[in-house]
Amino acid sequence: MSGTGGKRRQFTDEFRAGAVRLVLDEGRSIAQAARELDLTPSALSNWVRQARADRTKGKAGLTTDERAELTALRKELRVVKMEREILGKAVAFFAKENA
């Protein structure tokens, strides 16, 4: 494995798909494919897990679309909670001013 000094390497979607195919379609182990491609087994394992979820339409975990939707919903929830907190403080302020 190459030591890149802590800088994360970027991989194209095509590269990731090819790496996943080595494991899922060609029967190589994750460790073997990771060695051949100079990847960490954990990175390849994550890609394979995600690909399995996508291929099984979510029966093996969240699909990529579901994961993106979950991320968007969590962000929206944070915003709504913050807005609710601000409105609550405004109501308390104006209630105190008019009392």
C-alpha positions in Angstrom: 0.0 0.0 0.0 1.3 3.4 -0.8 1.8 5.9 2.0 0.4 9.1 0.7 1.1 11.1 3.9 -2.5 11.2 5.1 -3.9 12.6 1.8 -7.0 10.8 0.7 -6.8 9.3 -2.8 -9.7 9.9 -5.2 -11.1 7.2 -7.4 -13.4 7.4 -10.4 -16.7 5.7 -10.4 -15.4 3.4 -13.2 -12.4 2.3 -11.1 -14.6 1.6 -8.1 -17.1 -0.4 -10.3 -14.2 -2.4 -11.8 -12.8 -3.2 -8.3 -16.2 -4.3 -7.1 -16.7 -6.5 -10.2 -13.4 -8.3 -9.4 -15.0 -9.4 -6.0 -18.6 -9.9 -6.9 -18.4 -11.1 -10.4 -15.0 -12.7 -10.8 -14.9 -14.3 -7.3 -11.7 -12.7 -6.0 -11.5 -12.1 -2.3 -11.5 -8.6 -1.0 -8.0 -8.9 0.3 -6.7 -10.3 -3.0 -8.4 -7.6 -5.2 -7.3 -4.9 -2.7 -3.6 -6.1 -3.1 -3.8 -6.2 -6.9 -5.3 -2.6 -7.0 -3.2 -1.1 -4.2 -6.3 -0.4 -2.1 -7.0 -0.8 1.5 -9.2 -3.9 2.2 -11.5 -1.7 4.2 -12.1 0.8 1.4 -12.8 -2.1 -1.1 -15.1 -3.8 1.5 -17.1 -0.6 1.8 -17.5 -0.3 -2.0 -18.5 -4.0 -2.2 -21.1 -3.6 0.6 -22.6 -0.6 -1.1 -22.7 -2.4 -4.5 -24.4 -5.4 -2.9 -27.1 -3.0 -1.5 -27.5 -1.3 -4.8 -27.7 -4.7 -6.7 -30.3 -6.1 -4.3 -32.4 -2.9 -4.3 -31.8 -2.4 -0.6 -32.2 -5.9 0.8 -28.5 -5.9 1.8 -28.4 -2.4 3.2 -29.2 1.2 2.0 -28.9 1.8 -1.7 -26.9 4.7 -2.9 -30.1 6.7 -3.6 -31.5 5.8 -0.1 -28.2 6.9 1.5 -28.3 10.2 -0.3 -32.0 10.7 0.7 -31.2 9.9 4.3 -28.3 12.5 4.3 -30.6 15.1 2.8 -33.4 14.4 5.3 -30.9 14.6 8.2 -29.7 18.0 7.0 -33.3 19.2 6.6 -34.2 18.0 10.1 -31.2 19.9 11.6 -32.5 23.1 9.8 -36.1 22.5 11.0 -34.9 22.0 14.6 -32.8 25.1 14.5 -35.8 27.1 13.0 -38.1 25.7 15.8 -35.6 26.7 18.4 -35.3 30.3 17.0 -39.1 30.6 16.8 -39.5 29.4 20.4 -37.0 32.0 21.6 -38.9 34.7 19.6 -42.2 33.7 21.1 -40.7 33.9 24.6 -39.2 37.3 23.8 -42.4 38.8 22.5 -44.5 37.2 25.3 -42.1 38.9 27.9 -42.2 42.2 26.0 -46.1 42.3 26.0 -46.5 41.1 29.6 
